[in-house]
Amino acid sequence: MKIKNIFQYLPAIIFCGFIFTFMILWLVLPKEHYSPQEKKVLADFPELTGETLLNGSFQKELDTYLSDHTPMRNFFVGLSSDYELVTGRNGKKGIYLGKDGYLFPKPTKETELIAQNAGYIKEFADSVDIPVYMTLVPSSGYINQDKLPLNHEVYRDGQLIDSFREGLGENVRFVDVKETFSEKAANEQLYYKTDHHWTALGAYECYRLLGQTMGFTPVAEGEFGKESVEGFYGTSYSKSALWWVAPDHLELWNNRSQSAGAVSVTISDGEDVKEHDSYYFREHFENDDKYPAYLDGNHSLTRIKNTDAQGGKLIVVKDSYANSIIPFLSQNYSEIIMVDLRYYKKDISTLAEQEHAEGILILYSLDNLSADANISFLF
């Protein structure tokens, strides 16, 4: 009879033991500040004041703190993602698991900002007297349709890009990459599997297409030496929490004929200035996020000079996709001034006039453009 009673309460005993064990672990284990797999800073213990207690913010922040510092957090986050996957909820975290290890962000939604940004760019191009070029990068899910899972939302990048292009007017020379990318993607990897960005090859293909419109002769692919850096896990991997997916590799392309010391990079963030002698900042290979190895990531203004290049000066208004295409464009322009409107709030037309630029290239991904309210800072 006693044994029967023990078995009757066994689930409750196990549950209480589980709670007690995790309470002890939570108390004794050190609290991490950063999750390398999720690429996020974990919450600090919230400040307790009369105001935060009364307005409910303390309880909300405490819940976040406890969640962020749960013992074996990465295991349970991954287990949750795997459970959602096997129960048919692929994409619940905003990321689809596709074929061949591809992780695809869900499709870009049509927003009012897309049309508004087309209007801003049209108005800007109409106001300057130098050529304005633009390209809009479609998403990996749209280009790699054959790699998508069976059940997914429709990727309408083609329609959105075409509609955006119609709103640009005649003074913007638009370079449409989606058809060529779709053809090339059948045999080449133009986007990372664990990240939303294009690969070095994808950036090179865009560079080649830009040359046809911008009037420069691209350096042949065979002229570049390619260095591979293993172990790259991108933002799609971090969001998906599918920890068993294999990593990508980054490629660094260097023109074999480039003179030693020909390249200089100056990064300006207000009063802070950083000098470098390469397109690539190798210290980022030691970090969890390796993509900023391309030109040190996103900054207010970055000036890239190449004394080997024969062309003039180009201004590039961009998002993070441009960071990996600049080493190619720099083969044809002696100076490139790269501007990120998220941080640079001065007038671009004035900058172009002061720098005597011969052209302006606006380069964004469709996903970023649909959510970026900073395009209005062009002028």
C-alpha positions as CSV (number, residue, x, y, z in Angstrom):
1,M,0.0,0.0,0.0
2,K,2.9,2.4,0.9
3,I,4.6,1.6,-2.4
4,K,1.4,2.4,-4.3
5,N,1.1,5.7,-2.5
6,I,4.7,6.6,-3.5
7,F,4.0,6.0,-7.1
8,Q,0.8,8.0,-6.9
9,Y,2.9,11.1,-5.8
10,L,5.9,10.3,-8.0
11,P,5.0,13.0,-10.8
12,A,4.7,15.6,-8.1
13,I,8.0,14.6,-6.5
14,I,9.8,14.7,-9.8
15,F,8.3,18.1,-10.6
16,C,9.3,19.6,-7.3
17,G,12.7,18.1,-7.6
18,F,13.1,19.6,-11.0
19,I,12.0,23.1,-9.8
20,F,14.3,22.8,-6.7
21,T,17.3,21.7,-8.8
22,F,16.9,24.6,-11.3
23,M,16.4,27.0,-8.4
24,I,19.8,25.9,-6.9
25,L,21.5,26.0,-10.4
26,W,20.1,29.5,-11.0
27,L,21.5,30.7,-7.6
28,V,25.0,29.2,-7.9
29,L,25.7,29.4,-11.7
30,P,27.4,32.6,-12.9
31,K,25.2,34.9,-14.9
32,E,26.3,35.5,-18.5
33,H,26.1,38.9,-20.1
34,Y,25.9,37.7,-23.7
35,S,24.5,34.8,-25.6
36,P,26.9,34.0,-28.5
37,Q,24.4,31.7,-30.3
38,E,21.5,34.1,-30.1
39,K,23.9,37.1,-30.7
40,K,22.1,39.1,-28.0
41,V,22.9,40.9,-24.8
42,L,21.1,39.3,-21.9
43,A,19.1,41.3,-19.5
44,D,20.6,42.8,-16.3
45,F,18.7,42.6,-13.0
46,P,16.2,45.5,-13.1
47,E,16.3,48.5,-10.8
48,L,13.8,48.3,-8.0
49,T,12.3,51.7,-7.1
50,G,8.9,52.8,-6.0
51,E,8.1,54.0,-9.5
52,T,9.1,50.8,-11.3
53,L,7.2,48.7,-8.8
54,L,4.0,50.7,-9.2
55,N,4.0,51.1,-13.0
56,G,4.7,47.3,-13.5
57,S,8.0,47.8,-15.3
58,F,10.0,46.0,-12.6
59,Q,7.9,42.8,-12.9
60,K,8.1,42.9,-16.7
61,E,11.9,43.4,-16.7
62,L,12.3,40.7,-13.9
63,D,10.5,38.2,-16.1
64,T,12.9,39.0,-18.9
65,Y,15.9,38.7,-16.6
66,L,14.8,35.3,-15.2
67,S,14.1,34.0,-18.7
68,D,17.5,35.2,-20.1
69,H,19.4,33.5,-17.2
70,T,17.5,30.2,-17.0
71,P,20.1,27.4,-16.5
72,M,20.8,25.5,-19.8
73,R,19.0,28.3,-21.7
74,N,20.5,27.5,-25.1
75,F,19.5,23.8,-24.8
76,F,15.9,24.7,-24.0
77,V,15.7,27.4,-26.7
78,G,17.0,24.9,-29.2
79,L,14.7,22.2,-28.0
80,S,11.7,24.6,-28.4
81,S,12.7,25.3,-32.0
82,D,13.1,21.7,-32.8
83,Y,9.7,20.9,-31.3
84,E,8.1,23.6,-33.4
85,L,9.8,22.2,-36.5
86,V,8.7,18.6,-36.0
87,T,5.2,19.6,-35.2
88,G,4.8,21.4,-38.5
89,R,5.4,25.0,-37.3
90,N,8.3,25.8,-39.6
91,G,8.9,29.5,-39.7
92,K,7.2,30.3,-36.3
93,K,10.3,32.3,-35.3
94,G,10.3,34.2,-38.5
95,I,12.8,31.8,-40.2
96,Y,12.0,28.9,-42.5
97,L,14.2,25.8,-42.6
98,G,14.7,25.1,-46.3
99,K,16.5,22.4,-48.3
100,D,20.3,22.0,-48.1
101,G,20.6,23.8,-44.7
102,Y,19.2,27.1,-45.9
103,L,17.5,29.3,-43.3
104,F,15.2,31.8,-45.0
105,P,13.7,34.9,-43.3
106,K,10.0,35.2,-44.0
107,P,8.9,37.3,-47.0
108,T,9.1,41.1,-47.0
109,K,5.7,42.7,-46.4
110,E,4.5,45.5,-48.5
111,T,4.7,48.8,-46.5
112,E,3.9,52.4,-47.1
113,L,7.6,53.1,-46.6
114,I,8.5,51.4,-49.9
115,A,6.4,53.9,-52.0
116,Q,7.5,56.8,-49.7
117,N,11.1,56.0,-50.1
118,A,10.8,55.8,-53.9
119,G,9.3,59.3,-53.8
120,Y,12.2,60.5,-51.6
121,I,14.8,59.0,-54.0
122,K,13.1,60.5,-57.0
123,E,13.0,63.9,-55.5
124,F,16.6,63.6,-54.5
125,A,17.7,62.5,-58.0
126,D,15.7,65.3,-59.6
127,S,17.5,67.9,-57.4
128,V,21.2,66.9,-58.2
129,D,23.1,67.3,-61.4
130,I,25.2,64.1,-61.3
131,P,24.1,60.6,-62.2
132,V,22.1,58.7,-59.5
133,Y,22.2,54.9,-59.7
134,M,20.3,52.4,-57.6
135,T,19.9,48.7,-57.1
136,L,17.5,46.9,-54.7
137,V,18.6,43.4,-53.6
138,P,15.9,40.8,-53.5
139,S,15.7,38.3,-50.6
140,S,17.3,34.9,-50.5
141,G,13.9,33.3,-50.3
142,Y,12.8,34.9,-53.5
143,I,15.9,34.0,-55.4
144,N,16.2,30.4,-54.0
145,Q,12.7,29.3,-54.6
146,D,13.8,25.7,-55.2
147,K,15.2,25.6,-51.7
148,L,12.1,26.8,-49.8
149,P,10.1,24.3,-47.7
150,L,6.8,23.0,-49.0
151,N,4.7,25.4,-46.9
152,H,5.7,29.0,-46.9
153,E,4.3,32.5,-47.5
154,V,4.6,33.9,-51.0
155,Y,7.7,35.9,-51.7
156,R,6.5,38.9,-53.8
157,D,9.9,40.6,-54.2
158,G,9.6,40.8,-58.0
159,Q,6.3,42.7,-57.8
160,L,7.5,45.0,-55.0
161,I,10.8,45.8,-56.8
162,D,9.0,46.6,-60.0
163,S,6.4,48.8,-58.3
164,F,9.2,50.6,-56.4
165,R,11.1,51.1,-59.7
166,E,8.1,52.8,-61.3
167,G,8.1,55.4,-58.6
168,L,11.7,56.4,-59.1
169,G,11.2,58.5,-62.3
170,E,13.6,59.0,-65.2
171,N,16.6,60.4,-63.3
172,V,17.4,57.3,-61.4
173,R,19.3,54.7,-63.4
174,F,18.0,51.5,-61.8
175,V,20.0,48.2,-62.0
176,D,17.7,45.2,-61.7
177,V,19.5,42.1,-60.5
178,K,16.7,39.7,-59.8
179,E,16.5,37.9,-63.2
180,T,20.3,37.3,-63.3
181,F,20.4,36.3,-59.7
182,S,17.6,33.8,-60.2
183,E,19.4,32.2,-63.1
184,K,22.8,32.1,-61.3
185,A,21.3,30.7,-58.1
186,A,20.5,27.4,-59.9
187,N,24.2,26.5,-59.8
188,E,25.9,29.1,-57.5
189,Q,25.5,30.1,-53.8
190,L,24.7,33.8,-54.0
191,Y,23.4,34.1,-50.4
192,Y,24.5,32.6,-47.1
193,K,22.6,29.7,-45.7
194,T,22.6,31.0,-42.1
195,D,22.3,34.7,-42.9
196,H,20.2,37.1,-44.9
197,H,23.2,38.8,-46.7
198,W,24.6,37.9,-50.1
199,T,27.9,36.0,-50.3
200,A,31.0,37.5,-51.9
201,L,29.9,35.8,-55.1
202,G,26.5,37.5,-54.9
203,A,28.2,40.8,-54.3
204,Y,30.5,40.2,-57.3
205,E,27.5,39.4,-59.6
206,C,25.9,42.7,-58.6
207,Y,29.2,44.5,-59.2
208,R,29.3,43.0,-62.6
209,L,25.8,44.1,-63.5
210,L,26.4,47.6,-62.1
211,G,29.3,48.0,-64.5
212,Q,27.0,47.7,-67.5
213,T,25.0,50.7,-66.4
214,M,27.6,52.8,-64.6
215,G,30.1,52.5,-67.4
216,F,33.0,50.7,-65.9
217,T,34.7,47.4,-66.9
218,P,34.5,45.0,-64.0
219,V,37.6,43.1,-63.0
220,A,37.3,39.5,-64.1
221,E,36.5,37.0,-61.4
222,G,39.7,35.1,-62.2
223,E,41.8,38.1,-61.2
224,F,40.8,37.7,-57.6
225,G,42.4,35.4,-55.0
226,K,39.9,34.0,-52.7
227,E,40.5,33.3,-49.0
228,S,37.9,31.2,-47.1
229,V,37.1,31.8,-43.4
230,E,35.1,29.0,-41.8
231,G,32.6,28.9,-39.0
232,F,30.2,31.8,-39.9
233,Y,26.8,31.7,-38.2
234,G,24.5,34.5,-39.4
235,T,21.5,36.3,-38.0
236,S,19.0,33.8,-39.5
237,Y,20.8,31.0,-37.5
238,S,20.5,33.1,-34.3
239,K,16.8,33.8,-34.7
240,S,15.9,30.2,-35.7
241,A,17.6,28.6,-32.7
242,L,18.2,25.5,-34.9
243,W,21.6,25.0,-33.4
244,W,22.4,21.9,-35.4
245,V,22.4,23.7,-38.8
246,A,25.9,23.7,-40.4
247,P,27.8,27.0,-40.5
248,D,28.7,29.0,-43.6
249,H,32.1,30.3,-44.7
250,L,33.0,33.9,-45.6
251,E,35.2,34.6,-48.6
252,L,37.6,37.5,-48.9
253,W,38.4,38.4,-52.5
254,N,41.6,40.3,-53.2
255,N,42.8,41.5,-56.6
256,R,46.1,39.7,-57.2
257,S,47.5,42.6,-59.1
258,Q,46.8,45.2,-56.5
259,S,49.8,47.1,-55.3
260,A,50.9,46.9,-51.6
261,G,49.6,49.8,-49.7
262,A,47.2,50.9,-52.4
263,V,44.1,50.7,-50.2
264,S,43.3,52.9,-47.3
265,V,40.1,53.0,-45.2
266,T,39.1,55.9,-43.0
267,I,36.0,55.4,-40.8
268,S,34.4,58.5,-39.2
269,D,31.7,58.3,-36.5
270,G,31.5,61.9,-35.4
271,E,34.8,62.8,-33.7
272,D,35.9,59.2,-33.7
273,V,38.2,58.3,-36.6
274,K,39.7,54.9,-37.4
275,E,42.4,54.2,-40.1
276,H,43.0,50.9,-41.8
277,D,45.0,49.5,-44.7
278,S,42.6,46.8,-45.9
279,Y,39.0,46.3,-46.9
280,Y,38.9,43.5,-44.3
281,F,39.0,43.9,-40.5
282,R,40.3,40.4,-39.5
283,E,39.8,41.0,-35.8
284,H,36.1,40.3,-36.3
285,F,36.9,36.7,-37.2
286,E,37.5,36.1,-33.5
287,N,33.9,37.3,-32.7
288,D,30.6,35.5,-32.9
289,D,29.4,37.9,-35.6
290,K,32.0,37.7,-38.4
291,Y,30.2,39.7,-41.1
292,P,31.6,43.1,-39.8
293,A,35.0,41.8,-41.1
294,Y,33.8,43.6,-44.3
295,L,34.8,47.2,-43.7
296,D,34.2,47.0,-40.0
297,G,30.4,46.9,-40.3
298,N,28.1,49.9,-40.4
299,H,29.4,53.4,-39.7
300,S,28.3,57.0,-40.3
301,L,30.8,57.7,-43.1
302,T,33.6,55.5,-44.5
303,R,36.1,56.7,-47.0
304,I,37.9,54.1,-49.1
305,K,40.8,55.0,-51.4
306,N,42.6,52.8,-53.9
307,T,45.6,54.5,-55.7
308,D,45.6,51.7,-58.3
309,A,42.0,52.5,-59.5
310,Q,41.6,54.8,-62.6
311,G,38.1,56.0,-61.9
312,G,36.9,59.1,-60.0
313,K,34.9,59.5,-56.8
314,L,31.7,57.7,-56.0
315,I,29.3,58.2,-53.1
316,V,27.5,55.1,-51.9
317,V,24.3,55.4,-49.8
318,K,23.7,52.0,-48.3
319,D,22.7,49.4,-45.9
320,S,24.9,46.5,-44.7
321,Y,24.7,44.7,-48.1
322,A,27.1,47.3,-49.5
323,N,29.9,46.4,-47.1
324,S,30.9,43.3,-49.1
325,I,30.5,44.9,-52.6
326,I,32.7,47.9,-51.9
327,P,36.0,45.9,-52.3
328,F,34.9,45.3,-55.9
329,L,33.7,48.8,-56.7
330,S,36.9,50.1,-55.3
331,Q,38.7,48.4,-58.2
332,N,37.2,51.0,-60.5
333,Y,36.8,54.1,-58.3
334,S,39.9,55.8,-56.8
335,E,37.7,57.0,-53.9
336,I,34.4,55.8,-52.5
337,I,32.6,57.6,-49.7
338,M,30.2,55.2,-48.1
339,V,27.3,56.7,-46.1
340,D,24.8,55.1,-43.8
341,L,21.7,57.2,-43.3
342,R,21.0,55.5,-40.0
343,Y,23.9,57.4,-38.6
344,Y,24.8,60.2,-41.1
345,K,22.3,63.0,-40.9
346,K,23.9,65.6,-43.2
347,D,22.7,66.6,-46.7
348,I,24.0,64.1,-49.3
349,S,23.7,66.5,-52.2
350,T,26.0,69.0,-50.3
351,L,28.4,66.1,-49.7
352,A,28.4,65.2,-53.4
353,E,29.1,68.8,-54.3
354,Q,31.9,69.3,-51.8
355,E,33.6,66.0,-52.8
356,H,33.2,66.6,-56.6
357,A,31.7,63.1,-56.9
358,E,31.0,61.8,-60.4
359,G,28.1,59.6,-59.3
360,I,25.9,58.4,-56.4
361,L,24.9,54.8,-55.9
362,I,22.0,53.9,-53.6
363,L,22.2,50.3,-52.6
364,Y,19.7,48.6,-50.3
365,S,18.1,45.3,-49.7
366,L,14.3,45.2,-50.3
367,D,13.8,44.0,-46.7
368,N,15.7,47.0,-45.2
369,L,14.2,49.5,-47.6
370,S,10.7,48.5,-46.6
371,A,11.3,49.4,-43.0
372,D,13.9,52.2,-43.2
373,A,12.5,55.6,-42.3
374,N,15.9,57.3,-42.8
375,I,15.8,57.7,-46.6
376,S,14.2,61.1,-46.1
377,F,17.6,62.3,-44.8
378,L,19.0,62.2,-48.4
379,F,18.4,65.9,-48.6
